[in-house]
Amino acid sequence: MKYLIIIAVLGAGYWIYQDRVSGTNNSNLSIAEKIATNGSVRAGEVLDTSKEMINFICEDDEVLKTWGSSSKKCIERITNFGEMCEERIFPDVEASIKTDAEAKGLMQRYSECMLPK
């Protein structure tokens, strides 16, 4: 049950984040929009969006409190595990990501690795 709540909050956070940064400039398009427009995105773009999403979540103490965590613990986890998670989940930042499902899967794995449990 705890993991269902975590996944729901991550999904909501992702879509809120995407809505917040969306615009008409291609650099501000969501990953899904870029894939639809260009046919693919680089894994590095998915990583950058994932990092921004994690930082956004780490600033929200209310969400973190529901998980029994805090911003301080979240930032410590980013500091301690960031490089390892990046290397494990995004070994080739130049790889082409062709589907929204593939991008979401990478983002979910990255958030599971980075966010405090």
C-alpha positions as CSV (number, residue, x, y, z in Angstrom):
1,M,0.0,0.0,0.0
2,K,2.9,2.3,0.9
3,Y,4.4,1.8,-2.6
4,L,1.1,2.6,-4.3
5,I,0.9,5.9,-2.5
6,I,4.5,6.7,-3.4
7,I,3.9,5.8,-7.1
8,A,0.7,7.9,-7.1
9,V,2.5,10.9,-5.6
10,L,5.5,10.5,-8.0
11,G,3.1,10.4,-10.9
12,A,1.2,13.5,-9.7
13,G,4.5,15.3,-9.1
14,Y,5.7,14.5,-12.5
15,W,2.6,15.8,-14.2
16,I,2.4,18.9,-12.0
17,Y,6.1,19.5,-12.8
18,Q,5.5,19.0,-16.6
19,D,2.5,21.3,-16.5
20,R,4.6,24.0,-14.6
21,V,7.4,24.0,-17.2
22,S,5.4,23.5,-20.4
23,G,5.5,26.2,-23.0
24,T,5.8,26.9,-26.7
25,N,9.6,26.7,-26.8
26,N,10.7,23.2,-27.7
27,S,13.2,23.2,-24.9
28,N,10.3,23.6,-22.5
29,L,8.2,20.8,-23.9
30,S,7.5,17.8,-21.8
31,I,9.3,14.6,-22.6
32,A,6.1,13.1,-24.1
33,E,5.6,16.1,-26.3
34,K,9.2,16.0,-27.5
35,I,8.8,12.3,-28.4
36,A,5.6,13.0,-30.2
37,T,7.1,15.9,-32.1
38,N,10.6,14.6,-32.8
39,G,10.1,10.9,-32.7
40,S,12.6,10.4,-29.9
41,V,14.6,12.2,-27.1
42,R,18.1,11.6,-25.8
43,A,18.4,9.7,-22.5
44,G,20.2,12.8,-21.2
45,E,17.1,14.9,-21.6
46,V,15.1,12.3,-19.6
47,L,17.8,12.4,-16.9
48,D,17.7,16.2,-16.8
49,T,13.9,16.1,-16.4
50,S,14.2,13.4,-13.8
51,K,16.7,15.4,-11.8
52,E,14.4,18.5,-11.9
53,M,11.5,16.4,-10.8
54,I,13.4,14.9,-7.9
55,N,14.6,18.4,-6.8
56,F,11.0,19.6,-7.0
57,I,9.8,16.8,-4.8
58,C,12.7,17.2,-2.4
59,E,11.5,20.8,-1.8
60,D,8.1,19.7,-0.7
61,D,8.3,18.8,3.0
62,E,4.6,18.0,3.2
63,V,4.9,15.1,0.6
64,L,8.1,13.9,2.2
65,K,6.5,13.9,5.7
66,T,3.9,11.5,4.5
67,W,6.7,9.2,3.6
68,G,8.4,9.7,6.9
69,S,11.1,11.7,5.5
70,S,12.3,15.3,5.1
71,S,13.9,17.7,2.7
72,K,17.2,17.3,4.5
73,K,17.1,13.5,4.1
74,C,16.1,13.8,0.5
75,I,19.0,16.1,-0.3
76,E,21.4,13.9,1.6
77,R,20.2,10.9,-0.5
78,I,20.7,12.9,-3.7
79,T,24.3,13.7,-2.6
80,N,25.1,10.2,-1.5
81,F,23.4,8.2,-4.3
82,G,23.0,10.6,-7.3
83,E,26.0,9.5,-9.3
84,M,25.4,5.8,-8.7
85,C,21.7,6.1,-9.7
86,E,22.7,8.1,-12.8
87,E,25.3,5.5,-13.9
88,R,23.0,2.6,-13.2
89,I,19.8,3.9,-14.9
90,F,21.3,6.2,-17.5
91,P,24.5,4.5,-18.6
92,D,24.4,6.1,-22.1
93,V,23.0,9.6,-22.0
94,E,23.2,9.8,-25.8
95,A,20.8,6.8,-26.2
96,S,17.6,7.4,-28.1
97,I,14.4,7.0,-26.2
98,K,11.6,6.5,-28.7
99,T,8.5,5.9,-26.5
100,D,6.8,7.7,-23.7
101,A,6.5,4.4,-21.8
102,E,10.2,3.9,-22.0
103,A,10.9,7.5,-20.8
104,K,8.4,7.1,-17.9
105,G,10.0,3.8,-17.0
106,L,13.4,5.3,-16.7
107,M,12.1,8.3,-14.7
108,Q,10.3,5.9,-12.3
109,R,13.4,3.8,-11.8
110,Y,15.5,6.9,-11.2
111,S,13.0,8.3,-8.7
112,E,12.8,5.0,-6.8
113,C,16.6,5.1,-6.6
114,M,16.9,8.7,-5.6
115,L,14.0,9.4,-3.2
116,P,14.2,8.4,0.5
117,K,12.2,5.4,1.4
